[in-house]
Amino acid sequence: MLTRFEKSRVFSARVLQLAQGAPVLVKLSGERQLIEIAQLEFEKGVLPLTVVREMPDGTKLLLDMKGEEIGKTEK
């Protein structure tokens, strides 16, 4: 599970991408604000982003948008 800080970072990064003209990854009906589009993309799991979580022992966990571990790096 992603922390609220990781979710906030993902949303802000995606909204910035959309504001700069990145393509929308979900079908939309009607006008939507950028934050709503980012939220829909997040909920549908279509964002091609990976969260890197640094652990206290120096390792790094790689997480997908559902918060599931997809990899781990050593120190």
C-alpha positions, 0 to 999 in steps of 0.5 A, spaced: 500 500 500 502 506 498 503 512 503 499 518 503 505 522 501 507 517 495 500 518 492 500 525 493 507 525 489 504 521 484 498 525 483 502 531 483 507 528 478 501 526 473 497 533 473 504 536 471 505 531 466 497 532 463 498 540 464 504 540 459 500 536 454 501 528 456 496 524 453 490 522 457 491 514 458 483 513 460 477 514 456 473 520 458 466 523 457 465 530 458 470 535 461 474 533 467 479 537 471 486 535 471 486 532 478 480 528 476 483 525 470 489 523 474 485 520 479 481 516 474 488 513 471 490 512 478 484 508 480 484 504 473 491 502 474 494 505 468 499 509 470 506 507 468 510 509 474 514 506 479 515 508 486 521 507 489 521 507 497 528 507 501 528 503 507 532 504 513 537 498 512 539 502 505 535 497 500 530 500 496 523 497 494 520 498 487 512 498 488 507 499 482 501 503 483 497 498 487 502 498 492 505 491 490 512 490 491 515 489 484 522 488 486 528 490 491 535 493 490 541 491 495 545 497 498 
